[in-house]
Amino acid sequence: MSMPPPPPAAMIAPVRESMTLDEKLARLEAELDAALRMEHLDDAARVRLFRAEAITDRLLEERPPVAWLARGYEVEANLRQLQSLADRIVAELRREEPEAMIREDILRLRREVGQLRPALAMPGGGALPVPLDSLLAGVPPDSTGVTVTEGARGE
């Protein structure tokens, strides 16, 4: 690794605990946009990306406004995916991966954040999905009477 790890999120994330999730996501968008506007991923762009990653580390500090998005996806899982992608971008920067590949991931993260913000503004989806064991409780056991054996020669 040619670069040292970035400082802790609380030191560099331009967010406060009192900010709403949407405000934090807006800050994340701003950092990603600023990095993408730069011609190269130089030191200034890296600082923006480290800030963006630090913001993603702080997205789960409070409960989201809804547990499930109307499109049927859990908000916390979506936030963790944003964290994971931001972590990957920082790892790619530290490994000095090709800039084109890193930019693709930055664009993907920017797109995901851009889709999440309006989805959070909509009323949440239905209740949590029914656990699989509850669904299967209403299904009768297999009644075909098929038995699986090793066969006559034990194959």
Secondary structure as UniProt FT lines:
FT   HELIX           9..12
FT   TURN            17..18
FT   HELIX           21..37
FT   HELIX           43..56
FT   TURN            57..60
FT   TURN            70..71
FT   HELIX           75..94
FT   TURN            95..96
FT   HELIX           99..121
FT   HELIX           132..137
FT   TURN            152..153
//
